[in-house]
Amino acid sequence: MKKQNKFLSIGVLAFVLVVGAAGFINNNKAVKGDNSPAFISSEAKVIGYRDFNELDNTAELILKGTKAKVINTFIDKNEFGETIDYHTQSAIKINQIFKSDNQDIVEGSEVTVQENGAIETTEDGTFIYGIEGYQLMNENEEYLLFLDKSLTDPNVYFVKGVYYGKIPLSEPKVNKILEQSEEESSQDLEIYGEYPEALNIIFKEALEKYGR
């Protein structure tokens, strides 16, 4: 992923994945041990943030919330049975709001967040998909989230920068289903883009401002 290609609106991201379907599966990176789930990381262009202020100032909604449940899982396949697009809509219970322009969003209510991953169980096993290594939030765990409205559905929000806007408020964990994997690398599947050092600084500054 070249630096000059990093900036792409999240609203266009799903379109890119569908249009690029012919090469989508070939670009996946799968991790699977015997009798264990397979994690499939799909490549995509991602918005990158140079620093925390850029992430903070451009977010439409900033909150602390706990994932309550999965609302819907969307997995689209082509005529050959290959997965060409996916996402998961999750209900996030709002614990604290730091920034919002939506009067319907209040503490104690729920907001729908579209996550850049999905879990599929078939007769061939369990497959865990994630764009650029994104892992689904674990249910009953709290996160600091930087979100933007969907361009097509004002009641749905996206994590900014695919993974930049999702910060665990406890020790980061892999998806609980992945813990069944016998592959050592399954414990380090969250991919933090081209510049993990910069992302770690952004996470640190976000927690310093908004706290755990």
C-alpha positions as CSV (number, residue, x, y, z in Angstrom):
1,M,0.0,0.0,0.0
2,K,1.7,3.2,-1.2
3,K,1.5,6.3,0.9
4,Q,0.0,8.4,-1.9
5,N,-2.9,5.9,-2.2
6,K,-3.8,5.9,1.5
7,F,-6.5,8.5,1.4
8,L,-9.9,7.2,0.4
9,S,-13.3,8.0,1.8
10,I,-14.8,5.2,3.8
11,G,-18.0,5.7,1.8
12,V,-16.2,4.6,-1.3
13,L,-14.4,1.7,0.4
14,A,-17.2,-0.9,0.0
15,F,-17.5,0.1,-3.7
16,V,-13.8,-0.5,-4.2
17,L,-14.1,-3.9,-2.6
18,V,-17.0,-4.9,-4.9
19,V,-15.5,-3.5,-8.1
20,G,-12.2,-5.2,-7.4
21,A,-13.9,-8.5,-6.7
22,A,-11.8,-10.5,-9.2
23,G,-8.6,-9.7,-7.3
24,F,-10.2,-9.6,-3.8
25,I,-9.7,-13.2,-2.7
26,N,-6.2,-13.4,-4.3
27,N,-5.1,-10.5,-2.1
28,N,-6.4,-12.1,1.1
29,K,-3.9,-13.2,3.7
30,A,-5.3,-16.3,5.6
31,V,-4.1,-17.8,8.9
32,K,-5.5,-21.2,9.8
33,G,-4.2,-24.1,11.9
34,D,-5.7,-27.6,12.0
35,N,-9.2,-27.6,13.3
36,S,-9.0,-23.9,14.1
37,P,-10.7,-20.8,12.7
38,A,-9.2,-19.1,9.6
39,F,-8.5,-15.4,9.7
40,I,-8.7,-13.8,6.3
41,S,-7.2,-10.2,6.1
42,S,-8.3,-8.4,2.9
43,E,-6.3,-5.5,1.5
44,A,-7.9,-2.2,0.8
45,K,-7.1,1.5,0.6
46,V,-7.4,3.1,4.0
47,I,-7.6,6.7,5.3
48,G,-4.5,7.4,7.3
49,Y,-4.1,10.0,10.0
50,R,-0.9,11.9,10.5
51,D,-1.6,12.7,14.2
52,F,-4.2,12.5,16.9
53,N,-5.6,16.0,16.3
54,E,-6.5,15.1,12.7
55,L,-8.5,12.1,13.9
56,D,-10.0,14.0,16.8
57,N,-11.0,17.1,14.8
58,T,-12.6,15.3,11.9
59,A,-14.7,12.7,13.8
60,E,-18.4,13.4,13.8
61,L,-19.1,11.3,16.8
62,I,-16.7,10.4,19.7
63,L,-17.8,8.2,22.5
64,K,-17.0,5.5,25.0
65,G,-19.2,2.5,24.4
66,T,-19.7,-1.2,25.0
67,K,-20.5,-3.6,22.3
68,A,-23.9,-5.1,23.2
69,K,-24.6,-7.4,20.3
70,V,-24.3,-8.1,16.6
71,I,-27.3,-6.8,14.7
72,N,-26.5,-8.2,11.3
73,T,-23.7,-9.9,9.4
74,F,-23.3,-9.2,5.7
75,I,-21.3,-11.6,3.5
76,D,-21.5,-11.3,-0.3
77,K,-20.2,-14.0,-2.6
78,N,-19.8,-14.2,-6.3
79,E,-21.0,-16.9,-8.6
80,F,-17.9,-19.0,-7.8
81,G,-18.6,-18.9,-4.0
82,E,-15.8,-16.5,-3.4
83,T,-16.3,-13.8,-0.7
84,I,-16.2,-10.4,-2.4
85,D,-17.6,-8.1,0.3
86,Y,-18.5,-8.2,4.0
87,H,-19.2,-6.2,7.1
88,T,-21.0,-6.5,10.5
89,Q,-23.4,-4.1,12.0
90,S,-23.0,-4.0,15.8
91,A,-25.0,-2.3,18.5
92,I,-22.8,-0.2,20.8
93,K,-24.3,0.9,24.1
94,I,-23.2,4.5,24.8
95,N,-21.5,5.0,28.1
96,Q,-20.1,8.5,27.6
97,I,-20.3,11.1,24.8
98,F,-17.5,13.5,24.0
99,K,-18.7,14.9,20.6
100,S,-21.9,14.6,18.7
101,D,-24.2,16.6,16.4
102,N,-27.0,14.1,16.7
103,Q,-29.6,14.9,19.4
104,D,-31.0,11.4,19.2
105,I,-27.7,10.0,20.5
106,V,-27.6,10.1,24.3
107,E,-25.8,8.2,27.1
108,G,-27.5,4.9,27.8
109,S,-28.9,4.5,24.2
110,E,-27.4,2.4,21.4
111,V,-25.8,3.4,18.2
112,T,-25.3,1.1,15.2
113,V,-21.6,0.9,14.1
114,Q,-20.7,-0.9,10.9
115,E,-17.5,-2.9,11.5
116,N,-15.0,-3.8,8.8
117,G,-15.1,-7.5,9.4
118,A,-17.4,-10.5,9.7
119,I,-17.5,-14.1,11.0
120,E,-18.9,-16.9,8.8
121,T,-19.4,-20.5,10.0
122,T,-19.8,-23.2,7.3
123,E,-19.4,-27.0,6.9
124,D,-15.7,-26.2,6.0
125,G,-15.1,-24.4,9.3
126,T,-15.1,-20.9,10.8
127,F,-13.8,-17.9,8.7
128,I,-13.1,-14.6,10.2
129,Y,-12.8,-11.7,7.7
130,G,-11.1,-8.4,8.4
131,I,-10.2,-5.5,6.1
132,E,-6.5,-4.7,6.7
133,G,-6.5,-7.0,9.7
134,Y,-9.5,-5.4,11.4
135,Q,-10.9,-7.5,14.3
136,L,-14.5,-7.3,15.4
137,M,-15.1,-5.7,18.8
138,N,-15.7,-8.2,21.5
139,E,-19.2,-8.2,23.1
140,N,-19.4,-6.7,26.6
141,E,-16.0,-4.9,26.2
142,E,-15.6,-1.1,26.2
143,Y,-14.0,0.9,23.5
144,L,-13.2,4.6,22.7
145,L,-14.6,5.2,19.3
146,F,-14.1,7.9,16.7
147,L,-16.9,7.6,14.2
148,D,-18.4,9.1,11.0
149,K,-21.9,8.9,9.6
150,S,-22.6,6.5,6.8
151,L,-23.1,8.4,3.5
152,T,-26.1,6.3,2.7
153,D,-27.7,5.6,6.1
154,P,-27.7,8.5,8.7
155,N,-28.5,5.9,11.4
156,V,-25.3,4.0,10.9
157,Y,-21.7,5.0,11.8
158,F,-18.3,3.8,10.6
159,V,-15.1,3.5,12.5
160,K,-12.8,6.2,11.1
161,G,-9.9,5.0,9.1
162,V,-11.1,1.3,9.3
163,Y,-9.1,0.7,12.5
164,Y,-7.7,4.1,13.6
165,G,-11.0,5.0,15.4
166,K,-11.4,1.9,17.5
167,I,-9.4,2.0,20.7
168,P,-9.8,-0.8,23.3
169,L,-10.2,0.5,26.9
170,S,-8.7,-2.7,28.4
171,E,-5.7,-4.7,27.3
172,P,-6.1,-5.3,23.5
173,K,-7.4,-8.8,22.7
174,V,-7.8,-10.9,19.6
175,N,-11.3,-11.8,18.8
176,K,-12.4,-14.5,21.3
177,I,-13.1,-17.0,18.5
178,L,-9.5,-16.6,17.3
179,E,-8.2,-17.7,20.7
180,Q,-9.0,-21.2,19.6
181,S,-6.4,-21.1,16.8
182,E,-3.2,-23.1,17.2
183,E,-1.3,-20.7,15.0
184,E,1.0,-18.5,17.1
185,S,0.5,-15.6,14.6
186,S,-3.2,-15.6,15.4
187,Q,-2.4,-13.6,18.6
188,D,-1.0,-10.7,16.5
189,L,-3.5,-10.3,13.7
190,E,-4.6,-6.7,14.3
191,I,-2.8,-4.9,11.5
192,Y,-2.1,-1.2,12.2
193,G,-1.3,0.0,8.7
194,E,1.9,1.2,7.2
195,Y,3.0,3.1,10.3
196,P,2.2,1.2,13.5
197,E,4.4,3.5,15.6
198,A,2.4,6.5,14.6
199,L,-0.9,4.7,15.4
200,N,0.4,3.8,18.8
201,I,1.1,7.5,19.5
202,I,-2.4,8.4,18.3
203,F,-3.9,5.8,20.6
204,K,-1.8,7.0,23.5
205,E,-2.8,10.7,23.0
206,A,-6.5,9.7,22.6
207,L,-6.5,7.9,25.9
208,E,-4.6,10.8,27.6
209,K,-7.4,13.2,26.4
210,Y,-10.5,11.0,27.0
211,G,-9.1,8.6,29.6
212,R,-9.8,4.9,30.2
